[in-house]
Amino acid sequence: MGFGSYDESEQQNQEVNTDDDGEGVSVHENDHEGELKFETGASTDDLVDKLQDIKDDTEDE
C-alpha cells in the first residue's frame, strides 16, 4: 500500500455502540467552590531567578 492508502474492508460494517446505559463519567461530580491560596515565602525576583536557572540548565543539556 502506498501513502494514504487504506483497506476499504476496514471501513465497511463498522458498528458503533450508542446505547446510553448511564455509565458515563460525570464531569461535575467533584465540583468545588472557593479559592486556593499558597505562600512560597520567596519574592518574585527569587522566583524569576530560579526560573532562569532552570532554563539555563535545560539549555546546557
Backbone hydrogen bonds, N-H to C=O, Kabsch-Sander energy under -0.5 kcal/mol:
donor,donor_aa,acceptor,acceptor_aa,energy
5,S,2,G,-2.0
8,E,6,Y,-0.8
10,E,7,D,-1.7
11,Q,7,D,-0.5
11,Q,8,E,-1.1
12,Q,8,E,-0.6
12,Q,9,S,-0.6
15,E,13,N,-0.5
18,T,16,V,-0.9
21,D,19,D,-1.1
27,V,25,V,-0.8
29,E,26,S,-1.1
31,D,28,H,-1.2
47,L,43,S,-2.2
48,V,44,T,-2.5
49,D,45,D,-2.5
50,K,46,D,-2.2
51,L,47,L,-2.3
52,Q,48,V,-2.3
53,D,49,D,-2.2
54,I,50,K,-2.2
55,K,51,L,-2.5
56,D,52,Q,-2.7
57,D,53,D,-2.4
58,T,54,I,-2.1
59,E,55,K,-2.1
60,D,56,D,-1.7
61,E,57,D,-0.9
